[in-house]
């Protein structure tokens, strides 16, 4: 299936799983959606911080949290909250997602932008190349706006 490039409030996605970038420090980044997510899903963030403290998550790992609607999929992509996304971490996370999406039971996926617009163009291309062709609906958010409805097409 093709990846759909969309805009709007990804937190209102119709996808089963919402994917976001995380860091190895367990702290908030400057992304506009993270404050809203922390308020809406505090258990996800406390479990994530606990996992980082215990060193059970490493760069490039995926962390799926099924106790939320939508499910939350964290990709560990940065060493610290304000650092750049490490391309090797992104590549590793995308390979793991491509390999394990069926095992994890992922049926549709919305991916939040996890970098500034200049970096995001490169990351979008990597995501398109890695996940394009998977037989699930994937909505890749080019931008996030808390005030606009998502522009997602209907789920296939």
N, C-alpha and C positions, 0 to 999 in steps of 0.2 A: 504494500500500500504506500502511496506517497505520503510524505510528511507535509502537514498543513501549517503554513506560516500564518500566525494569527496575532491579534493584539487584544488589549483590554484587561479585565480583572481575572487573572488566571485562578484566583482563589475561588471563583464561582464556576470552575470548569465542570464539564459533564464527564470528564475522563475519570476512570477508576483510581488512577494514581497520579499524584502531583510530585514532580521531581524538582529539587532545588539544590544549589551548591552550598556546601558547608566547609568549615575549616578545621585545622588540627588544634586549635586553641579552645574551641567550644564557646567562643564569644560571638556576639552579634556583629554582622557586617553592616555596611552602610546602605544596603539595598532597601528600597522603599517598602517592599512587601514583608520584610522580615519582622518588623515590629507588629504588623497585623497577625502574622503567623504565630508569633510568640504569645500573643494574647489569646488566639483561637485554639492553639494546640500546646499548652504549657507542658504537658506530660512528655510529648515528643522531644521538646528542647531539654527538659531535665534529664531524660534518658540518654539523649545525645551527649550532654555534658558529662554525665556519669561514665559513659563508654569512652569518651576522650580521656578522662582522668585515669581510668583503668588501663589505658593504652590498648584497648581492644579494636580501635579503628585506626587505620593507617591511610596515608595519601593514596587515592585511587580506589578506595573501598566504596562499596554501596551499602547503605543501611536502610532497610525497608521497615516501616512502622505501619502495621496493619490495624492498629487500634484507633483509627481516625477515618473520617469520611471527608474527602477522599483519602486513600492511603497516601502516606508521605514517603518518598524515596529520596534520601540524602546521598549526594555524591560528595565525597571528601576531596575537594579540588584545590584548596589553598592551605599554605602553612600557617597563615594568620589572617585575621578578619579583613585587613586592609591590603594584603598582598595580592599579587597577580595570580590568576588561575595558572597552575602548572599544567602545561600541555601533556606531559607524561601521565599525570594523575587523571586528566580528562580522558586520554586515550585508553588507559587501563580501565576506568569506570565504564566507558562505552563498550569496550570489549566484553567486560563481565556482564553488562546489561544485555548485550546481543546474545550472549551464550545462555544466560539464565532466566530470561523473561518468562519462559513457559514453566520452568520449575517453580518460580516464585508466584505464578498465577496472575501475572500482569496481563490485563485484557485491553487496556487503553492507557495512554500516557500523555500528560501535559507537562512541558518542560519550561520552567521559569528562566528568564535571562539571569545569568549569574556573573556578569561582568559588565563593565562600562560599554557603551555602544561601539567604540572602536575595536575593543577586544572581541566583543560578541559576534562580529561578522566572521572572524576566524573560527570561533567555537561553533557557530551555526553550521558552517561548512563541514566541520568534523562530525557533527551530529548527523547531518544529512547523509554523509558518506557511510557512517557506521551503522545507522539505524534504518536508513532508507531500504525499503523492500521487506521489512518485517510485516507479518500479516495482522498487525494491530493498528488501531487509529493512534496517530501521534500528532499532538498539537505543539508546535514549537513557537513560543511567544517571542516575538521580535521586540516587544515593549510591554511594560506593565503599567496599567492605569487603574487605580482603585475605584475610579468613578465611572468607568465605561464597562458595559457588558462585554463578555468575551465574544469574539467573532468566529467561534468555532463552527464548522459545518456539523451536521448531525453525525453521530457515531455510526460507523458501518456495521 
